[in-house]
Amino acid sequence: MKPENLDEEWLLNAVANYVARYAAPRATVLRVMRAKIRRAVGRGAVVAADIDAQLAAVIEKHVALGTIDDAGWALHKARGLTRRGVPGSVVRQRLRERGIGDAAPAMAAVAEEIAGPEVEGEEQPATDLVAGCAWARRKRVGPFAREEAADPRAAQQKALGAMARSGYSFDVAKRVLAMDREAAEALLLRLG
């Protein structure tokens, strides 16, 4: 059996197949393609001497074509995490883990999205409050509790601790847990 020839054409096909199947940021595509190259080398593939430069050039072609879009991917991921009730600080951390750095234009777009509109009469951006309401709904605490707790103070302390462990500030957690159900549902309508 003839060994594979890992050249620019092979890279073009591999990257095109990957981005056709998965939406991913540039750093993820780079990591996956390097792993694919390592596996191919382990099978005895012939690798071009400048494979890293060719891989970078192929990825840049896809960025120019728009098939790899860090900003679009980051916004989509941030919106999904916010809908699930993840606070903005954790969203930014997860994006950093996936290769979207703080200085990247994608992170600037996400930061603007996370800041969100102001709540009427409040100094704080609404997104953490909205995410907190989504979290409370998922966990069935605060305004979304199914029934009144035997010891409301203990239940609130337990919920405050859980929200703090999830990454919410004390102020946001306290405000979410003190809301009535109608106000919380009105904030959740902002998620769309």
JOVENTA-V114352 format. One record per backbone hydrogen bond with DSSP energy under -0.5 kcal/mol. NH is the residue of the N-H (numbers start at 1). CO is the residue of the C=O. If there is no record, write none. Layout:
{{NH	CO} {NH	CO}}
This chain:
{{6	4} {6	46} {7	5} {11	7} {12	8} {13	9} {14	10} {15	11} {16	12} {17	13} {18	14} {19	15} {20	16} {21	17} {21	18} {22	18} {24	22} {29	25} {30	26} {31	27} {32	28} {33	29} {34	30} {35	31} {36	32} {37	33} {38	34} {39	35} {40	36} {41	37} {42	38} {43	39} {44	41} {45	40} {46	4} {47	45} {48	6} {51	48} {54	50} {55	51} {56	52} {57	53} {58	54} {59	55} {60	56} {61	57} {62	58} {63	59} {64	60} {65	61} {66	62} {67	62} {68	62} {69	67} {73	69} {74	70} {75	71} {76	72} {77	73} {78	74} {79	75} {80	76} {81	77} {82	78} {83	79} {84	80} {85	82} {86	81} {90	87} {91	87} {92	88} {93	89} {94	90} {95	91} {96	92} {97	93} {98	94} {99	96} {100	95} {101	99} {104	101} {107	104} {108	104} {109	105} {110	106} {111	107} {112	108} {113	109} {114	110} {115	111} {116	112} {119	124} {122	119} {126	117} {127	115} {129	125} {130	126} {131	127} {132	128} {133	129} {134	130} {135	131} {136	132} {137	133} {138	134} {139	135} {140	136} {141	136} {143	176} {144	141} {145	142} {155	151} {156	152} {157	153} {158	154} {159	155} {160	156} {161	157} {162	158} {163	159} {164	160} {165	161} {166	162} {167	163} {167	164} {168	163} {173	169} {174	170} {175	171} {176	172} {177	173} {178	174} {179	175} {179	176} {184	180} {185	181} {186	182} {187	183} {188	184} {189	185} {190	187} {191	188} {192	189}}
